[in-house]
Amino acid sequence: MFNLDNPSLLRSQAFINGDWCAAETQKTFAVENPATGAVIALVADLGIAETSRAITAAAKAQIGWAQTTAKARSQLLRSWFELLIQHQEDLAQILTLEQGKPLPEARAEIAYGASYIEWFAEEAKRIYGDVISPSTTDQRILVIKQPVGAVAAITPWNFPCAMLARKIAPALAAGCSIVAKPAAETPLSALALAFLAQQAGFPAGVVNIVTGTDSAAIGAELTGNPLVRKLSFTGSTAVGKQLIRQCAADVKRITLELGGNAPFIVLDDADLDAAVAGAVASKFRNAGQTCVCANRFYIQRSIYTEFGKKLAVAMEALSVGDGMDSGVNLGPLISSAAVKKVQALVDDALAKGARIGYQVKLDQKLFSQGYFYPPTLLLDVAPDAELTRQEIFGPVAALIPFDTDDEAIAMANNTEYGLAGYCFTRSATRIKQFSDKLEAGMVGVNTGIISNEMAPFGGIKQSGWGREGSHYSIEDYVNIKYLCENF
Ligand code: SIN
């Protein structure tokens, strides 16, 4: 099943205080390949006791880690980055087997995750303070930045490498230690990253990975333990709200990257081929299982039919299958529950008047063994269809026509989410209008891909708090201390 150049990357034990450890109960859980349903690993199923142990180790290690120089932290992060790149092929294989995305996309995710580590290796050296002019001559006002302390991270299954890297790297750069809990569906990538962190030479206790299926218990410890000073979470808005409540008890700092419902707007003066290419890139990346992927396509009426036809033609190039097979560019969904949810959303849209414009035909064998959903184009979707309100998280493109720019903006903003939005137009005036008015933390103009390590990734409204990536992210991992010096 695995064919790794370095089999040591495949770990099944958790990583606490520099040691690889089993659950105290010796319990394990199965990790499945979503393309086949086959069990690919049995991983330590930790609970509260081990999580608490990891937190204590992280809090202790953080004291020494914070006293290292920024340059030393930067060099370790750089070594870790280089190890990821060196093992990109093996890491991609592990990722594809546990998550399902096609191997080329998994390779791209490893490079994407590594880019955050490289970025924060550089940013570690640029955490600047400030000197402020006082109102009297006998004072000096200094601002210094100090690490927040031990951090907890809860990461999702859709980007098991990149989401972890983009939380761990700024934390370590700032002088924080971390206890990360990867999703139970995809713990292997996180453990492989921890193995490489160990190889890079991070001190014991600075990076800890707790694996387990009892997310509620582990989450309660990560949020309830006062030694944890900050939580960073990527996942659903519902769970994010629960974590906010849990962190309220001791007023922990929180970064949240929550659900999205991205509108993808194509105006009548757009380059249609570019818009279709952007639509395919945004919608079908990771089989539609990304928080920033286009969820609702609003297409101006005069180009609606042509856009639909061109998108259907572009979708013919989607080759659905096991991500390990060559030529496949769209993998399975993460679980059978995910397939059922997508089907229910499509059924609701059809019942409300939508029609299928195109659907990729699936090999029946795929259907019977893995969690596949056929890429589907839905036309004339009612503006109140459930999939315009909920994240589809599947390969379904739902097209809705509109007449005026104001109408498009109103429909786009008619959601409690505000993560990403997209707009295609050649007009400078309309670019400004849509960039200003779309209620989202990130807007892609004439592009369907907006994610990179240099830019601040995050949302507004119920899509989250704080930003990940970019120099802004470091601010989430430091406390500002103001020193009033009197002479
Ligand atoms: C996500 O889906 O949460 C992240 C996707 C990305 O970083 O582009």
Residues whose N, C-alpha, C, O or C-beta is under 5 A from the ligand:
A	BS01	SIN	Q289 T290 C291 V292 S451
